[in-house]
Amino acid sequence: MSKDTYQKAKEIILNEEEIADFVGGHPDGLISLAEEKLGLKFTGLYLDYLQTFGAGNFGAQEIYGIINADFENSSVPDAIWSTLTERKEINLPVNLLVIYDTGSDELFCLDFNQSDDNGEPNVVSFVPGVDLENQTYEIIANDFGDFLLDLVKQEI
């Protein structure tokens, strides 16, 4: 169950302070600005992540989120900046939000056109350089909770 996996991941992050490095949670106003900039609406698990952690690292794992309101002049792990940049540079579809870079020519994104039974966006793979009509959008995780728990478990 997605909410359970997310809560487990959240608990591990909060209990492993020595390897958790996050910017801190953000207010709804900043999150709304990010949604407006992207034309997407964050809900459920990813919204809670933004409100609780913002963006940051758990060990070597960079989990993208929101750093601050300067979406145009930011850097990794800012999901808004990264998504806007990829939209310009590689024509990233508007329904995708970049949340993780594998470092091996693959981006993991929340796909707001595909969701699980609870309405949570699937985490899919996007490969820059592959024509949009040839993208397979492999499902990496059913939702952000499953994805986050998997990353967290890799680090502990």
BELQUIZI-V650329 format. One record per pair of residues at least 12 apart in sequence whose ideal C-beta (glycine too) atoms are under 6 Angstrom apart, sorted by the first residue. I is the first residue (numbers start at 1). J is the second residue. If there is no record, write none. Layout:
i=I j=J
i=I j=J
This chain:
i=2 j=118
i=2 j=120
i=2 j=143
i=2 j=145
i=5 j=145
i=5 j=146
i=5 j=149
i=6 j=45
i=6 j=145
i=8 j=149
i=9 j=148
i=9 j=149
i=9 j=152
i=12 j=152
i=13 j=58
i=19 j=59
i=20 j=58
i=21 j=56
i=21 j=57
i=22 j=53
i=22 j=54
i=22 j=56
i=23 j=54
i=23 j=55
i=23 j=56
i=23 j=67
i=24 j=54
i=25 j=51
i=25 j=52
i=25 j=54
i=26 j=50
i=26 j=54
i=26 j=66
i=30 j=69
i=31 j=50
i=33 j=69
i=34 j=66
i=34 j=80
i=37 j=71
i=40 j=112
i=44 j=120
i=45 j=120
i=45 j=144
i=45 j=145
i=46 j=144
i=50 j=65
i=50 j=66
i=54 j=66
i=55 j=67
i=55 j=77
i=58 j=152
i=58 j=155
i=59 j=155
i=61 j=151
i=61 j=155
i=62 j=77
i=64 j=77
i=64 j=79
i=64 j=82
i=64 j=99
i=65 j=79
i=79 j=97
i=79 j=98
i=79 j=99
i=82 j=98
i=83 j=97
i=83 j=98
i=86 j=98
i=90 j=128
i=95 j=112
i=95 j=113
i=96 j=109
i=96 j=111
i=97 j=109
i=97 j=110
i=106 j=125
i=106 j=127
i=107 j=126
i=108 j=123
i=108 j=140
i=109 j=124
i=109 j=126
i=111 j=124
i=116 j=142
i=116 j=143
i=120 j=143
i=122 j=139
i=123 j=140
i=123 j=141
i=123 j=147
i=124 j=137
i=124 j=139
i=125 j=138
i=125 j=140
